[in-house]
Amino acid sequence: MKIVGIVGSPRSGGNTEDMTRIALEEIEKEGLETELITLAGKKIAPCDACDACSKTHKCKINDDFEPIYQKMASAEGFILATPVYFGAATPQISAYISRCVAHGGWL
């Protein structure tokens, strides 16, 4: 069984990444496999509502989204972690979540 932690902070090595790493370490103690993925430094454009995915179930935007999504989709569980900026999730995790619609929602 595998759990993927996706950190939506634009900054590597910050508090959100540290807390996600700790959570994944605790999960590993229970015998599960884990993987930490950070969105910092990755290019993930938000959904542009072109609706092409309704026919293909694949997003037409070519960026770093698809490999990350495939890791999340192949896992049995996932953690989405984000700091809160101005009362909202970061643009990085918001763009990631919006793109999941290309695959019919989350999974």
ABEGO torsion letter per residue (X at the ends): XBBBBBBABABBGBAAAAAAAAAAAAAAAAGBBBBBBBABGBBBBBBAGAGAAAAAGBBABBBAAAAAAAAAAABABBBBBBBBBGGBBBAAAAAAAAAAAAAGEAX
